[in-house]
Amino acid sequence: MTERLPAPLAAELRGLREELPRIPARRLLRQARAAALLITWCRRALAQSHLVSVAAALHDSLRLGRDEMRSLRIPVDLLDLFPRWTEGSREGFRVPRRRECLVPASATVPLGPVRLQLTTTAGVAPLVLPLLRGLEAHLDRTVPITVMIEPGRAAFALRRAARDVLRDPGRVRFEVARAATTYARDHGLAARTRAGAPVLLVPRGFRPERGKEEDALDARRAHHALGARVRRSRLYWEGGNILFDGHRCLLGVDTVRENMGRLGLAADEVLTILEIEFGVPIATLGELSRSRFDGTQDRLARSGQASYHIDLDLCPLGSVDGGRPVMLLSDPTLGLEVLPKVLSHARLAASHGLPPSLGRRLQADEYQRVAEARRPRLQRYRRQLERLGYRLVALPELRVDPTRRLVGTGNIDLACCNALPALHRGRPAVYHLPWGIPVFDALAARQWRRAGVRPIALSDFGPLAHGMMELAAGLHCFVGTVASRAARRRG
């Protein structure tokens, strides 16, 4: 029986042949293999050498121009910052000034318009409605809520269900717009121009290791939905690794290392570019020398941070009492103080399927082992933040390592820093999601009050926090903001 290609595929193949050079297919494939090897070489070269030396070598050895280098994934737009790149020189490095500045986020600042980017796949769908219900019920009435959703039938179903679930459906606005990730904080940071106009800063792209990076956000639709112009960064970053409270912009060192490895930049050049794009001074957290980028695998091979994003371990509150700025810092030692009672809670007791005493012992061993591993990195954060003038207040955590976890199904990772600090009715507060484990939630609430803020639980539905953590995320990851338009200054 003869099998034939479907007509559309056959037509596509003919179209591709028309686009290809008029040379024998065998020779063409040999050239394609050579191009693939050259792309791999470029990736490794950028991870080991500076961009200008790689570009100058390609220019001199292969007589490649900017268009050809772009095809090899060389970031040719960054060569404009190095006027003497053809000589392999970094001399004259200069970044054009921008007119935007990040908007601070802390317990002493109004929240501003809320922006969510929600998909209805990959475990996110069950979190959408309870999260919206909590935000609608507890955020100040002046805070507008916009939900950006993927197009399709699921989006229509979500809108219809929201009408039944929300107390005031008119307060929540749904808009259709694609994004690279459901975590609104990661693909956009709120900023303003000097004239007070809202801007959404987005990273250079997402998932470049796939060969063709994705745009962070549909800029046209986002502008229409949010009233904020989208401005693209020259560099790769995710917003969960950036915190700005008005005192200092904090940046995890893994972001620096990724841009050094992917783009062939020096650490000081990465920081200069980000400081100019964000309009604020930057301080790094973590140990840059410990981190490592693998150019062959095109990924970060070793982290210099306590977690992959600093917002999992830190929560900036601002100057809540008019004194030094306050920073909440995750602390495994504090969490271990209540470990026996946590392990006896029904959620954890039912998670391992083992005899109770054995299950508790194995879970306790995992929590303690991870605490020992994380403690030095968190202590480094503490020293770095104290040097920056922060007053530190501990929040409890009980964390496990998913790559070495032996017992327990579902989420048993408990942490508190990935919360949403903001003014609530004019007073410093922090919005959070409880875990449904009373002894742990009470300890966290005590520490928040000790720091000088009022804890506001958005929901009493414990599985909401656990569902987010199963996606390696929390409230701060899911809920982004947009700058409100500031009044134009005179003079």
N, C-alpha and C positions, 0 to 999 in steps of 0.2 A: 504494500500500500504506500503510495506516494504522499509524503507530508509536505505541505507548503507553508511558507511564512504567512502570517496574517498580512493583509494588504497594507495597513498602516506601518507595520515594521519594515516591510519591503520598501515602501516609499521613503521612509526615514533613512534607510541604508543608502538608497540612491542619492538622497540629498546630501548625506555625509560624504559620499564619494565625489560629488561635485565640489564640495568645499576643500577636499584634500588636494595636495600637489599632484601634478600629472607625472607620477613616477611609479614604478612597479610596487605592488603592495608589500612584497617581501622587504624591499629596501626601506619602504616607509615604516614598517614595524621595527626594523633595526634602528632607525632614527628615533622612533618613539621610545625604545628601550634606552637609548643614549640620553634622551631628554629626561627620562625618569631617574636615571643614575645621576644626572647633573642636578636635578631638583633635590635629591637626597644629599648630595655633596653640599649644596647651598645651605640646607637646613643644619647640617653638622657644622659647617664653617661659621654660620651666624652664632651658633651656641658656643664656639670656641674663640672667635675672633671678632674684631669690631666691624660694624657695617661698612665703614669706609674702606677698610682693607679688603673685604670680600668684593665689594662693588668695583674697586680699582683693579683687582686681579681679573675679574670677569671682563672688564673693559679692555685691559691691556692684552690678556692672553687670548681671548676669544672674540675680541672686537664687538662685544655686545653693547647695544644701546639700552636706554631706559625701558623701552617697550619689551625687548627680549628679557631683560632682567625681571620685569614685572611678571612675565610668564613663568619665571623660575621661582616666584614667591619672594623675591627680594623687595623689601619695603622702600621702593624708589621715592615715595613722597617724603620720607625722612631725609633723603639725601639733600633736599633743599635747605636743611638746617646746617649743612656742612659745605660751605662754598668751595672748599679745596678737596672734595672727596676724590676727584680723579687722580690726585697725587697721593691718595691714601692717608690724608691728613685730617685730623679732627679740629685743626686750628680754625678759629672764626665761628665756632658753634654758636648759633643764636636762634632763639625761639620767638616768633612774632607774638606781641602782646595780644591778649584777648580782653573782652569787656565783661566777662561773666564772673560771678563769685558764688561759691556754694552757699546754700542757706543752712544755718546751724540747726541742729536737732538735739534737744535736751529737755529736761523736765522744767526748765524755766522759759521755754519758748512755745508759743501756740503751735498746734500741730499743723495747721494749714490743710488745704484740700488733700484728701486721701485718694490714692490710686492703687488699684489692684489689677493684676494681670492673671486671670484664672483660666486654666484649661480644664476640660472635663474628662481628661484621661490620666493614666499613670498614677492612680490613687488620689488625685486631687479632688475629684468630683464630690466625694462624701464630706469634704471639709468646707465646701463653698458656702452652703446655706447656713450652717451654725456660725461660721465666721462672720458672715454678713449680718446675721441677726444680732450678734454681740456688738459689732461695731455700731450698728444703727441705734442700739439701746443705750450705749454707754459713752460714745464720743459726744463732745459738745454739739449742740444743735446747729451751731454755726459752721461746722465742718462738713463740706460736701463730700460725697462718696461717689467715685466713678469706677466702674468695673469694666475693664477691657477684656473681651472674650474672643476666642477663636471663632471664625465663621463656621456655620453648619447647623445641622438639626439639633445637636446638643446645646448650642447656644440659645436656640429658640425655647427648648425645654427648660433651661435654667431660668430664663426670663419669666416664663409662665409660673414656675414653681416659686420664684422669689415673690411674686404678687401674693401668694397664699401665706408665705412664711413671715414676711416683713410686716411690721406694724404700720409703717408709713412707706409704702412702695415708691412713692414719688420722690423720696429723698435720695434713693439710690439710682444712679443713671447707668445704663448699660450701653456700651459702645463696642463695635466690632473692630478689632485690630490685632494683627499677628505680632508675636514677639518670640525671641529666641529661647526664652525661659519663662516659666510661670512665676518666678521670684522677682517681683517688681523692683525690689531694692537692688538686685544685682544688675539689671540692665538699664537703670536710669537713676541719676541723682538730681535732686532739686537745686536750681540755681536761679540767680537773677542777673540781669544786665545792670549796668550803672544807672540806667534810666528807670529801673524798677520792673522791667518786663520779665515775666517768668520764662525760664529756659529749662529744658531737660537735657542734661549732659549724659551721653551714652558712650559706651566703650567702642573701640575700633572695630570690634566684631566678636563673635562667639564661635567656639569650637574650630579654630583654625587648623587643628591637627587632622581634620577630615579632608584637608586639601582645598576646600572652598568654604571660607568662613561665612557664617550667617550674620545678617544685619541684626543688631540688638533689638530693633523696634521698627515698626512701620511708621516712618517719620511723618508722612502726610496725614495718615489717619489719626496718629497721636496728637498732632498739632490741632486738627479739627476737633477732637474729643476733649482735649485738656486746655486748649488755648495757650499752650507753651511751645515755643519753637524748639526743635530738636537740634542739638549741636554734637557732632561726632568727635570723639577724642582721637588723638594720634596713637594712643597706646591701648593695650589690652588691660582690662581690670574688671572686677566684679564689685558691686557696691557694698556687699557684705564684708569686704576687706578694707573698707574705708569708713571712718567715723569722724564727723566734724561737729563739735559742740559749741563753737564760737571761741573757744580758748586755743585749741590746736586741732589740726587735721591729722588724724592718726591713720597710718597705712601699714598693713602687714607686709613683711619683707618678701613673702612669696610673690607678691605682685611685682616688686622690683626685679626679682630673679627671673620671672617669666618673660618680662620685656627685655631683659638683658639677653636671655637665651633665644627668644623668637626673633627679635629685631636687631640683635647685634649692637646694643647700646651699652654704655657704661652706667654704673649705678647713679652717679651724680647727674648724668644727662636725663635719666628716667625721672628723677626727682624734680629737676628743673622744669621739664615739660609739664609734669602734673601740677606743680605749684603755679605755673602760668595759666594752665587751663582751669584749675579750680579757684584761682585767685586768692589762695591762702597759704601760709607756711605749713610745711608737712614735717612730721616726725615719724620715724619708722618704729615698728614694734616687732620683736623677734630677733633672730640671729641670722643675718644674711649669709655669713660664711658657712653656716651649717646647711643651707638650702643648696639644691643642685638641679639644674635643668639638663635633661637628656635630649640632645639634638637628634640622635638616631631614632628614638621613640617619639620625639616631638611632644614631650610632656615633662611636667615637674616630677623629678625622680625622688627628691627628698625635701621635706618641708623644714623651714626654720621657725615655724610658728607652733603654738600649742594646739590649735585647731585649724582647719583649712580656711576659715574666715574668722577675723577677730571679733565680729559681733556675736559669735557663739560664746565668747569668754568675757566680753566687756559690755558695759552699758553706761554711757555718759549721761550724767544728770545735770551738769552745769553748776553754777554757784547758787545752790538752793538756799543758803543762809546768808548770802552776800559776801562770803569769804572765799576760800580756795575752791576751785571746781572739784566736784565729787565724781569719782568713777567707781562703779560697781565691778568687782573682779571675781570671777568664778573661783571657788576654793574647795578642793576635794576633801581637805581635812575637816572642814565644817560639815560637809555631807556625811562623812564617816561617823560623826557623832550620833546620828540618828539611824545608822544603817540597820541595827537589829530590828527596830520597829518598822522600818521600810520593808525589810525582807519578810516580815510577818503579815504584811498587807495582802489582801486577797488577790490583787492584780499580779503581784510577783509570785506569790505562793502557787498560783495556778499556771504559771508560765513555763515551768520546767518539766513537768510530767515525771518527776522523780520522787522517791521517799522524801518527806518534808525536811528532815534534818540534813540529809545529803544535799538536796537542792539548795537549801539556805547556805550551807558551807561552801559549795562550789560557786554560787553567785557572789558571796562575800569575798572569796578569793579573787574573782575577776575584778570587782570594784576596787579592792585594795591594790591589786597589781597595776591597774590603770592609773590609780591615784598616785602611786609612786613614780610612774613614768611621766605623768603630766606635771607633777609638782615643780620640778626645776624650771620648766618653761614658763609656768605661770608666775613663779618667783622672779624670773627675768622681767616679765611684763611689769610686775610690781615695782622693781627697782627703776625701770625706765620711766614709768608713769610718775613716780615720786620725784625723780629728777626734773620732770616737766611741771611740777607744782601741784599735782593732784592729791586730794585726800582719798584714800582707798577704803572701801567698805566691802567686806566679803559677802558673797552669795553662795549657798550650798550647791554642790553638784555631786552626782553619782554617775560616772560614765563607764562605758565598756568599749572595748576595741572590736568593731564588727569583724575584722579580719582574723581575730583570735578567739572569738566568743565560742564557748563550749556549751553553755546551758541557757535556756530561756528563749521562748518564741515571742514574736511581737516586739514592741519597743520596751526596753528597760533602761534606756538612757534618760537621766533626769538632770536638767540644767535650767537656769533661770535668767541668764543674761540677755537672751534673744527676745527682749521685750520692747515696748514702745514708750519711751519717755516723752512727756509733753505737759503743758499746763492743762489742768482740768478745772473749769470754772474759776480760772484765775489763780489756782494754787498748784505748786509742783506735784506731779503725779507720775505714775508709771502704769501703763496698761499691760496686762499679762494674761496668760492662760494657765490656770491651775492644773496640776497633774492628777488630782483626785486622790492623792495620798496625804491625808490630813497632817501627819507629823512633819512631812517634808514641806508642804505648802505653808504651814504655820511658821516654820523656821525662816522660809524665804520672806514672808510678810513681815516678820520681826526685823529682819535685816533691812528691808526697804524703808521701814519707818525709822530705823536707826540712822539711815542715810539722809532722812529729812523729806521723804516723799510719801504720798499716799498711794498704796497699791490698789488698783482697780481691776478686778477680775472681769474679763469680757464674757465669760461663760462659766457655768458650773459643770460643763460637759467635759470630763477628763479625757475621753478619747480624742478630743480635738487636738490637744497638745501632743498626745502620743502619736496621732496620725501624722502631724507635721514632722515630728522627730524621726519617724520612720522614713521620711523623705530627706533626712539630714538637714532639717530646716526648723524655723520657728516663726513666731508672730512678726518679728522685725524683718525677716526675709520676705514674707508674703505681702506686707503692707508698705507700700512706697508713698511718697508725698510729692506734691507739686507746689512750687512757690506761689503764694498769692501775689497779686500785683501790688507793689508798693507805691505809695504816693510819690509823685515826682518832686524832687528837691528843687528849691528855688536858689538862684544865685550861682 
